[in-house]
Amino acid sequence: MATATERIETTGDLGFTLESIGAKVIRYGLVIILLWVGALKFTAYEAEGIQGLIANSPLMSWMLSVMSVQGAAMLIGVVEITLGLLIATRPFAPKVSAIGSIGAIIMFLTTLSFVFTTPGVWQPGYGFPFPSPMPGQFLAKDIMLLGAAIWTAGEALRASRRRR
């Protein structure tokens, strides 16, 4: 039977292991989401799906006056893929990864601004704080993605300082 000290040490090891796994899931989950969703921006259905978000955004509506909806979606996709690739460089280029994460922070703050500019975010008949399934709940996930980008930026910046 394990002593109290051995149980604490085992629990501490388990805690460290879970934290380490969680850190990788956060970073590379963010990378996978950015790459996957970025690639989807090259499809017609995804472009149509984000048209209302872009059209109602004071930060992004200009895109539709200089390019097609598909062109705007593809540009956004290129940005998402680029940020995902930059974040993925953490093991060998932490400063580059931090730059990608900071870009993702800016991107997620931009998409979260859609909550204030897109019609239909709040469920009709209920209003705030009841988000509609689309686009309200669709946008809500970006709060967590923003948190992941903030964490990966901070961790990568600390790692880049340790390398010097």
C-alpha positions, 0 to 999 in steps of 0.5 A: 500500500502506498504511503501518503507521501507516495500518493502525493508524489504520484498525484503530482506526477499525474497533474504534471502529465495532464497539464503537459498533455493539455498544453499540447492539445491546446496548442495543436488543437488551435493549429488544427482548427485554424488549418481546417477552417482555413482550408474550408474557406476555399469552398463555396458553402463556407464562403456563403456561410460567412457572407453575412458576418463579413457584410455586417462587420465595420472591420471587414465589410470593405472586403466585399467592395474590392473582391467577391465573397469567395475571394474574401473567404479565400483571403481569410482562409490564407490568413487562418492557415498562415497563423496555424502554421506559424503557431505550429513552429513552437518546438523550433521557433517559439518567437515565430509561434508567438507572432502567429498566436498574437495574429490569432488573438487579433483575428479572434477579437475581430470575429468576436466583434461580430456578436455586436454587428451581426443580426440574429446573434441573440435568439428571437423572443429571448434576447441576451444572454440566449445566443441563437444556434447560428450565428450566436453559438457559432461565435461563442466558441471563439471565446475559448479559441481566443483564450487558447491563442492568448495562452500560446502567445504567452507560453511561446514568448516565455520560451523564446526568452529562455532560448537566449 
